[in-house]
Amino acid sequence: MPGVATAQEPVGGARRWRTFADAVALALGLNVWLSLVLVPAIHVSALRSPLAVALAVAPLAPLLLGIWRRSELMLLGAFPSTLLIPISVTPEIASAHLYGPVRFGVVGVGIVAYLLSGSFFMAFHEPAAPLSTRPLASAASVRPSRWRRRERVYWQLTALAIVCPVMGLYWVNFDPAIGKFLAQMYPDRVSGMSTLLNVAVLALWLVLYLHVFLGALRPHRTGDRDLVTHIAIARADATKGRPRLRFHVAVAGALGFMALLVYLRHL
């Protein structure tokens, strides 16, 4: 029947979209795991014990679980955090001499691609087919300049969110003065201190991102502040369970006009 085919089409499209999103997240996640953990660990011969192998393979668990559950917390929180476990146990995995500028750039692009794709695929869901549609008058109008200005700001903040941590990590790992200082102050612990500085850069960037970038975007994420405030006031008044002053004024006005009509009727 035509109606059955039309009802099954959105379900099949959603299923295909979910399969594609899971495949992309798995491929990019495996690329990050290979680039940051497995290949460097093999290069420095860090997989010499069953414990080291278990720690190196441990990040795959939150990655697969996050894809299966489609959990943003697992894919964007647990998986990147678990990648730091084998690096913290064997700091040589993140040694600067393993990452030249070109390989550092390739690994950085892979990490950014994984984070952006994970955020997009987990947040985007294909809407259900509408029962009916009608064109909106505002759809044909030109976007206001304030919305175009906001979009430019969003793109600039996205670029800064990528460039700032990459520049910090590049400075820590490839600046000759930093390398000379670490070799002078910590001659036997250069790899460990370099890894610690990388973690410090990422932690500092996370604090700046949460308080500066998201702080600037918080009013925009909730839409127009005046409209949101008006809706919040209306919702709070609706939950009080008792009429407001304007209701009493309207009732009194209606009764007054009814009395006036009755008086005019009997004149």
Secondary structure, 3 states (H helix, E strand, C coil): CHHHHHHHHHHHHHHHHHHHHHHHHHHHHHHHHHHHHHHHHHHCCCCCCHHHHHHHHCCHHHHHHHHHHCCHHHHHHHHHHHHHHHHHHCHHHHCHHHCCHHHHHHHHHHHHHHHHHHHHHHHCCCCCCCCCCCCCHHHCCCCCHHHHHHHHHHHHHHHHHHHHHHHHHHHHHHCHHHHHHHHHHCCCCHHHHHHHHHHHHHHHHHHHHHHHHHHHHHHHHCCCHHHHHHHHHHHHHHHCCCCCHHHHHHHHHHHHHHHHHHHHHCC
